[in-house]
Amino acid sequence: MKYDFLKHIGTLPKLVAAGLEYLGLKEIPGPKSNPTIMAMADALNVRRIYTNDDISWCALFMCYLCQKVGKPMNFSSYEILRAASFQNWGWPVRKGDEKLGDIAVFTRPGGNHVGLVIAVSKDKSGKITTLHILGGNQSNAVTITEIAYSRLSHCRRYYATGEPVSAMQYTVDSSGNLSKNEA
C-alpha cells in the first residue's frame, strides 16, 4: 500500500492518528444520514445548522478531529462548517514545507476544501505537484485522496508542545488520479 509508511514512522501527529480511525466512513445518500457524522455535529454543537450529511462536511470532520485531540478552535457555529475557517488557524506553513499532519486548505468550484497532509508527490525536478490528503467528504467519505498542489491556498500547522519526530515531508508516487472537486 502507498501509505504503509505510516505504520513504521513512530508516533503520528495526533490529528493524523485520529483521522485514520475514520478512514472509510461514508455518508449515506438520500434523506438518511450516517449517525457517526451526525454525532460529530452533535459534539461540536452545530446539529441545529448541520442537519444532514449531504451538507459538505470536510470542515466539520476537521473541527471534530481538532476537538478530539485538544487542538484550539475559536470558530463560530457557521465557521465550523467552512473549510476557509482554517486559513488563519495555527501558524502559516511556507510553500514547499508541507509536512505530515499539516492542515491544507484548497480552492474548489464554489468554495474550499480542508484536509490533513499525508504526503507529497514531486516531478523529476523535485517540484511538488500533488498533495495526498486525509479528509472527510472526499468522494462522500473519509479517504486519502490526491489533490493538485496548484489548488493549495493555505497550509497551517499547530503544535502546543513541539512537533512529533514523524512530522516530516514524505514523498510518494503520484497515482495520476487527482480529485477535481470534493463537494
C-alpha positions in Angstrom: 0.0 0.0 0.0 1.1 3.5 -0.8 0.6 4.8 2.7 2.1 1.8 4.6 4.9 4.0 5.7 2.5 5.5 8.3 2.7 2.2 10.2 6.5 2.4 10.5 7.4 6.0 11.4 6.6 6.0 15.1 4.1 8.2 16.9 1.9 10.0 14.3 0.7 13.6 14.7 -2.4 13.4 16.8 -4.7 14.8 14.1 -3.5 12.1 11.7 -3.8 9.3 14.2 -7.4 10.4 15.0 -8.3 10.9 11.3 -7.1 7.5 10.3 -9.6 5.9 12.8 -12.4 7.1 10.5 -10.8 6.0 7.2 -13.7 4.6 5.1 -16.5 6.3 6.9 -19.1 7.2 4.3 -22.1 9.5 4.1 -25.5 7.9 3.4 -27.0 9.1 0.1 -30.5 10.4 0.2 -32.6 11.6 3.2 -30.8 9.4 5.7 -27.5 10.4 7.3 -24.6 8.5 8.8 -25.0 8.6 12.6 -21.3 8.9 13.1 -21.1 12.1 11.0 -24.2 13.4 12.8 -22.6 12.6 16.1 -19.7 14.8 15.1 -22.1 17.7 14.5 -23.6 17.0 18.0 -20.2 17.0 19.6 -19.5 20.4 18.0 -22.9 21.8 18.9 -23.9 22.5 15.3 -26.6 20.0 14.8 -29.2 22.9 14.6 -27.5 24.1 11.4 -25.9 20.8 10.2 -29.0 18.8 9.6 -27.9 16.1 7.0 -24.7 14.5 5.8 -25.4 15.8 2.2 -24.1 19.1 3.5 -20.4 19.5 2.9 -18.6 18.0 6.0 -14.9 18.4 5.4 -14.6 21.3 7.9 -16.9 19.5 10.3 -14.6 16.5 10.2 -11.5 18.6 10.7 -13.1 20.6 13.6 -14.2 17.3 15.2 -10.6 15.9 15.0 -9.2 19.2 16.5 -11.7 18.9 19.4 -11.0 15.2 19.9 -7.2 15.8 20.2 -7.4 19.0 22.1 -6.3 21.5 19.4 -7.7 25.0 20.0 -10.6 26.2 17.8 -12.3 29.6 18.2 -14.8 29.2 15.4 -18.4 30.2 15.4 -21.1 27.6 14.6 -21.1 28.6 10.9 -17.2 28.7 10.8 -17.1 25.1 12.0 -18.8 24.2 8.7 -16.5 26.3 6.5 -13.2 25.0 5.2 -12.0 28.6 4.7 -12.1 29.0 8.5 -8.8 27.1 8.7 -7.0 29.7 6.5 -5.9 31.6 9.6 -5.8 28.7 12.2 -2.4 27.9 13.8 0.8 29.1 12.1 1.4 29.5 8.4 3.5 26.9 6.6 6.0 28.1 3.9 5.1 26.9 0.4 7.1 23.7 -0.2 7.4 22.9 3.5 4.2 21.0 3.9 4.5 18.1 6.3 2.6 15.1 7.7 -0.2 16.4 9.8 -0.4 20.0 8.5 -3.9 21.3 7.7 -4.3 22.2 4.0 -7.0 24.4 2.5 -7.7 24.1 -1.2 -9.8 26.1 -3.7 -12.5 24.3 -5.5 -15.5 25.4 -7.6 -18.0 27.1 -5.2 -15.8 27.2 -2.2 -12.9 25.5 -0.4 -11.9 22.1 0.9 -9.8 21.2 4.0 -7.8 18.1 5.0 -4.6 16.8 6.5 -1.3 16.5 4.6 -0.2 12.8 4.5 2.4 13.0 1.7 3.5 14.9 -1.4 4.3 13.8 -5.0 7.1 15.5 -6.9 8.1 15.8 -10.6 11.5 14.8 -11.8 13.0 18.2 -10.9 11.8 17.8 -7.3 8.9 20.3 -7.5 5.8 19.3 -5.6 2.9 18.5 -7.9 0.3 17.0 -5.7 -0.6 16.6 -2.0 -2.0 13.4 -0.6 -4.8 14.5 1.8 -6.7 12.7 4.5 -10.0 14.3 4.8 -13.8 14.0 5.1 -16.3 14.5 2.3 -13.7 13.3 -0.3 -15.9 11.2 -2.7 -18.5 11.4 0.2 -16.2 9.5 2.6 -13.1 9.8 4.7 -10.3 8.9 2.3 -6.8 9.8 1.4 -7.0 11.5 -2.0 -4.6 13.3 -4.2 -5.1 17.0 -5.0 -3.1 19.2 -7.3 -0.6 21.4 -5.5 -1.8 24.3 -7.6 -5.1 24.3 -5.8 -3.5 24.8 -2.3 -4.5 28.2 -1.0 -3.2 27.9 2.7 -1.3 25.4 4.8 -1.3 25.7 8.6 0.4 24.0 11.5 -0.2 23.9 15.2 1.8 22.0 17.9 1.5 23.1 21.6 4.4 21.0 22.8 6.5 20.6 19.7 6.2 18.5 16.5 6.5 14.7 16.8 9.5 13.2 15.1 7.2 11.7 12.4 6.0 15.2 11.3 8.2 15.3 8.2 7.6 15.6 4.4 7.1 12.2 2.9 7.2 11.7 -0.8 5.1 9.0 -2.6 4.5 8.3 -6.3 1.5 10.1 -7.8 -1.4 7.9 -8.9 -2.2 10.4 -11.6 -5.9 10.2 -10.4 -6.4 13.7 -9.0 -9.5 14.9 -7.2 -11.1 17.8 -9.0 -13.9 18.8 -6.7 -14.5 17.4 -3.2 -18.1 18.8 -2.8 
